[in-house]
Amino acid sequence: MLVIDKNTEKQLLQELKNCWENFPTHRCLHLKFSQVEHEKEEWFDDFVEVLRGYFEDQAAQLYRCHDGDVFVLTRTMTRKSADDFLAHLSPILSPASPITIGQGLAALFEIGVDWSKLRTLCEKKIENIKLEQTQKQAQAKKKEELSKASREETLKTINEDLVSSLPKRRLQRDKPEIMVVEDDLFSQKLVNNALKGKYSTSMTGDGQGAIMSYVNKAPDVLFLDIGLPDINGHEVLEKLFKLDPDAYVVMFSGNGDKENIMRAVELGAKGFVGKPFTQEKLLQYIQKSPFIQEKQNRENTHGNLVH
């Protein structure tokens, strides 16, 4: 038995059309499981097992729709055999609501006779999927707009004195400060292991937190991931340079395509590290930071004066 559960509605419509043209006596059992409260999470696996054990038609096709409904296409199925099967199935899936043909939860069609009804059913389900996708896109867009408005309001709360003192605080600090904006825990661990014992390192996993932390810490180097959960890394980059035009930022990304690299560089990034990255690559970019070099020169000068 063939089980189809991806792009189901379109495949079902195509197969029903094929049966209507070539095998009009084939039957289609429609089970409205979208209207049934299942007592078990694994109800579909139980259903398939019962179906395979009850019918001998190895060529039968089972379609699991987006909304939970199930269609079974088979060469022969009578009203009696369908009711017998459903009587056997009901206690397993829905003891409180027996499923029977003609009771609203199940219908048996002869494809040649009922083609127009079946086509309408499929087309409606396809249309519902499109509508649901449109609604999800609209909701996602609205959520992003609200999130963006919230971020803008949060940025307005940043202490102006902290922003204006960024260069001075960074210059006066003797020890280098490395900041990493990365939401992937594995990548965070790689960076920590690479820099452990060498530099003071702080981590944050989202763009909004990155901006707030940057203003507080005034880091000498910022490693910034492009793919963040709340704000795109390029957007974070733009906002940071408005706050600190001298920021030394190096981008992280698992998507090392030319377009991402060029855009990051155009916005002011000093480099681009593709994932997975190496300790050597991280240290190379850290050593290129003018703020790190300034601290090292100052330390060397102080050391020479002491001696």
C-alpha positions in Angstrom: 0.0 0.0 0.0 1.3 3.4 -1.0 1.1 6.1 1.7 1.3 9.8 0.5 1.6 12.6 3.1 3.5 15.3 1.2 1.9 17.7 -1.4 -1.0 15.3 -0.9 -4.0 17.3 -2.2 -2.5 18.0 -5.6 -1.3 14.4 -6.0 -4.7 13.1 -4.9 -6.5 15.3 -7.4 -4.2 14.1 -10.2 -4.7 10.5 -9.3 -8.5 10.9 -9.1 -8.5 12.5 -12.5 -6.4 9.6 -13.8 -8.9 7.0 -12.3 -11.9 9.0 -13.7 -10.4 8.8 -17.2 -9.1 5.2 -17.0 -10.5 3.3 -14.0 -14.0 4.8 -13.3 -15.1 1.9 -11.2 -12.4 2.4 -8.6 -13.6 3.5 -5.2 -12.5 6.3 -2.9 -13.1 6.3 0.8 -13.1 9.8 2.4 -12.5 9.8 6.2 -13.0 13.2 7.8 -10.5 12.7 10.6 -10.1 16.5 10.8 -13.4 16.3 12.7 -12.4 13.5 15.0 -10.6 13.9 18.4 -8.0 11.2 18.5 -7.1 9.7 21.8 -3.6 8.8 20.7 -0.9 10.9 19.2 0.1 8.0 17.0 -3.4 7.6 15.6 -2.3 7.7 11.9 0.2 4.8 12.4 -2.5 2.8 14.1 -4.9 3.6 11.2 -2.4 2.4 8.6 -1.8 -0.8 10.5 -5.5 -1.6 10.7 -6.0 -0.7 7.1 -3.2 -2.9 5.9 -4.4 -5.8 8.0 -8.0 -5.5 6.8 -7.7 -5.0 3.0 -5.9 -7.3 0.7 -5.6 -4.7 -2.1 -1.9 -4.1 -2.2 -2.4 -1.5 -4.9 -4.5 0.7 -2.6 -3.3 4.3 -2.1 -3.7 6.2 1.1 -3.6 10.0 1.1 -3.1 12.0 4.3 -4.2 15.6 3.8 -3.0 18.7 5.3 -6.1 19.1 7.5 -5.9 15.5 8.8 -8.5 14.0 6.5 -7.6 10.7 4.8 -8.6 9.4 1.4 -8.2 5.7 0.4 -8.2 4.8 -3.3 -8.8 1.1 -4.0 -10.0 -1.0 -6.9 -13.0 -2.4 -5.1 -14.8 -1.4 -1.9 -18.5 -1.9 -1.2 -20.6 0.0 1.3 -20.7 -3.2 3.5 -16.9 -3.8 3.5 -16.3 -0.1 4.2 -18.7 -0.2 7.2 -17.2 -3.4 8.5 -13.7 -1.8 8.3 -14.9 1.4 10.1 -16.6 -0.7 12.8 -13.3 -2.4 13.3 -11.4 0.9 13.3 -13.7 3.1 15.5 -12.9 1.5 18.9 -9.2 2.0 18.2 -9.3 5.6 17.1 -12.5 7.1 18.4 -14.4 5.0 20.9 -16.7 7.9 21.8 -17.6 8.7 18.2 -18.2 5.6 16.0 -17.3 6.3 12.4 -19.8 5.0 9.8 -20.6 5.8 6.2 -23.2 8.5 5.8 -22.9 9.8 9.3 -20.9 12.9 8.4 -17.4 11.5 9.2 -17.1 9.1 6.2 -18.1 8.9 2.6 -17.6 6.2 -0.1 -17.4 7.4 -3.7 -17.3 5.6 -7.0 -14.8 7.7 -8.9 -16.5 7.6 -12.3 -19.9 8.6 -10.9 -18.7 11.1 -8.2 -15.7 12.7 -10.0 -17.1 16.2 -9.9 -17.7 15.9 -6.1 -14.2 14.6 -5.5 -12.7 17.3 -7.7 -14.5 20.0 -5.7 -13.3 18.4 -2.4 -9.7 18.4 -3.5 -9.8 21.9 -5.0 -11.3 23.3 -1.8 -8.6 21.7 0.2 -5.9 23.1 -2.1 -7.6 26.6 -1.8 -7.7 26.3 2.0 -3.9 25.5 2.1 -3.2 28.6 -0.1 -5.5 30.7 2.2 -3.7 29.3 5.3 -0.3 30.1 3.8 -1.4 33.7 3.0 -2.7 34.1 6.5 0.5 32.8 8.0 2.6 35.2 5.8 0.4 38.1 6.9 0.7 37.1 10.5 4.5 36.8 10.1 4.7 40.2 8.5 2.6 41.8 11.2 4.8 40.1 13.9 7.9 41.4 12.2 6.5 44.9 12.0 5.6 44.8 15.7 9.0 43.4 16.6 10.7 46.1 14.6 8.7 48.8 16.3 9.6 47.3 19.7 13.3 47.2 18.7 13.2 50.8 17.7 11.6 51.8 21.0 14.2 49.8 22.9 17.0 51.5 21.0 15.6 54.9 22.0 16.2 53.9 25.7 20.0 53.5 25.2 21.9 55.8 27.5 23.3 58.6 25.3 26.2 59.1 27.7 27.2 55.5 27.1 27.1 55.9 23.4 29.1 59.1 23.4 31.7 57.6 25.8 32.2 54.4 23.7 35.6 55.4 22.2 36.9 56.7 25.5 35.9 53.7 27.5 37.4 51.3 24.9 40.6 53.3 24.8 41.0 53.5 28.5 40.5 49.8 29.1 43.8 47.9 29.3 42.5 44.4 28.6 41.0 43.5 25.2 37.3 42.7 25.1 35.9 40.4 22.4 32.2 40.2 21.8 30.4 37.4 19.9 26.9 37.6 18.6 25.9 34.1 17.7 22.7 32.1 18.4 24.0 28.7 17.5 25.2 27.0 20.7 27.8 24.8 18.9 29.4 27.8 17.3 29.4 29.6 20.7 31.3 26.7 22.1 33.8 26.7 19.3 34.5 30.4 19.8 34.8 30.0 23.6 37.3 27.1 23.2 39.3 29.0 20.6 39.7 32.2 22.7 39.6 30.7 26.2 42.5 32.0 28.3 43.5 34.4 25.6 40.8 37.1 25.7 37.9 38.2 27.8 34.9 37.1 25.7 31.2 37.8 26.0 28.3 36.1 24.2 24.8 37.1 23.1 22.4 35.2 20.9 20.2 37.9 19.3 20.6 41.2 17.5 18.7 43.4 20.0 20.8 42.1 22.9 23.9 42.6 20.8 23.2 46.3 20.4 22.5 46.9 24.0 25.6 44.8 25.1 27.8 46.5 22.6 27.0 49.9 24.1 27.7 48.7 27.6 30.9 46.8 26.8 32.5 48.9 24.1 34.4 45.8 22.7 37.6 45.9 20.7 36.3 43.3 18.3 32.8 42.2 17.5 32.1 38.9 15.7 28.6 39.1 14.3 26.5 36.3 12.8 24.3 37.2 9.8 21.5 34.8 10.6 20.1 35.9 13.9 16.6 35.0 15.3 15.3 38.5 15.7 17.3 41.0 13.5 19.2 40.2 10.4 23.0 40.6 11.0 23.2 43.2 8.2 20.6 45.3 10.0 22.5 45.0 13.3 25.7 46.1 11.5 24.0 49.3 10.2 22.6 50.2 13.6 26.0 49.6 15.3 27.9 51.9 12.9 25.4 54.6 13.6 26.2 54.3 17.3 29.9 53.7 16.8 31.4 54.6 13.3 34.8 53.2 14.4 33.5 49.8 15.3 35.6 46.8 14.3 33.2 44.1 13.1 33.8 40.8 11.5 30.9 38.8 10.2 30.1 35.1 10.8 28.0 33.1 8.4 27.4 29.5 7.3 26.2 31.0 4.0 29.4 32.3 2.5 28.0 33.6 -0.7 29.4 36.5 -2.5 26.3 38.7 -2.1 26.4 38.4 1.7 30.2 39.1 1.8 29.9 42.2 -0.5 26.9 43.6 1.4 28.7 43.2 4.8 31.9 44.8 3.5 29.9 47.7 1.9 28.2 48.3 5.3 31.6 48.5 7.0 32.5 45.0 8.1 36.3 44.5 8.3 36.1 40.8 7.3 34.0 37.7 6.8 34.5 34.3 8.5 32.6 31.4 7.0 31.5 28.5 9.3 32.9 26.2 10.5 35.8 28.6 11.4 39.2 27.9 12.9 41.0 29.3 15.9 43.7 30.7 13.5 41.2 32.7 11.5 39.6 34.2 14.6 43.0 35.2 16.0 44.1 36.7 12.7 41.1 39.1 12.7 41.5 39.9 16.4 45.2 40.9 15.8 44.1 43.2 12.9 41.9 45.2 15.2 43.4 48.7 15.6 42.0 48.8 19.2 43.8 45.5 20.0 47.0 46.8 18.4 46.8 50.0 20.4 46.5 48.1 23.7 49.4 45.9 22.7 51.6 48.9 21.8 50.7 50.6 25.1 51.5 47.4 27.0 54.9 47.0 25.2 55.8 50.7 25.8 54.9 50.4 29.5 56.9 47.2 29.8 60.0 48.8 28.2 59.7 51.8 30.5 59.6 49.6 33.6 62.7 47.8 32.5 
